[in-house]
């Protein structure tokens, strides 16, 4: 029996809210078997297994793979624990879907990408905002408009109330959090990035603003603005020759015509992004396609590294 017509066995690693959201989504697919879960706190793993009808909770990554022979594993652990988990899961021939960032900074991300190559591991990054209904429809709509694109991204981050998170992660918070917004440059901008000009540098743990201009080989221009430790709202705006589009909030797509002064709501079906954590249902479907050896829109670890390099260019040079 091929994987095309048998149950796809999926396991999970983690014990927090995010892994529960993943389990919630995958439990709705008839072709999926919820095979196992591992977390360093066994009690949490058992709780999640019971609540989402996962067959067993295991005490090690080795047992999780060898006793389930899962086709795929979904990983959602703390940023500082990602490296250790990757070093274990890459040894086995399952498909790996790992929550971003894959590495707490650029050097760790480079190491993990090389490690994936060493083991010939199939590794994908869980950039759920790429799978938002709003984002997917934005990508469809802007294709028809020719000419240069102006991509404007407003970011906001803070480093307050992070006492339980390790200092090295907090001091590299742009990789853990700004990645959500900066990744949009890599999916909306066409061609290669030719030049990055940073006008206001980041100052760790201080109230500041970061401004950067990104030039693409296609002629597209990206503008990045980020407020640190200040109030703000995430948004993505893209201007074409005939229409302007905006994700504000990111889960909703707005548009503005050339002669109009106001933005209007796009008439989209947001059903799955209301029922589940936004983007997670489409993302789960893409993982299932990978397991069936079908073409998928899941970003690879190489794609994730590309975004990590862009973050590093804006913040760390």
VENQUI-V10663 format. One record per helix or strand. SS is the DSSP state (@ for helix, = for strand). FROM is the first residue (numbers start at 1). LEN is the number of residues. If there is no record, write none. Layout:
BEGIN
[[SS & FROM & LEN] [SS & FROM & LEN]]
END
This chain:
BEGIN
[[= & 8 & 6] [@ & 17 & 10] [= & 32 & 7] [@ & 42 & 10] [= & 56 & 3] [@ & 61 & 8] [= & 72 & 4] [@ & 79 & 11] [= & 95 & 5] [@ & 106 & 14] [= & 122 & 5] [@ & 128 & 4] [@ & 133 & 10] [= & 150 & 8] [@ & 167 & 4] [@ & 173 & 16] [= & 193 & 8] [= & 208 & 9] [= & 221 & 8] [= & 235 & 5] [= & 243 & 5] [= & 253 & 5] [= & 264 & 2] [@ & 271 & 5] [@ & 280 & 12] [= & 300 & 1] [@ & 301 & 15]]
END
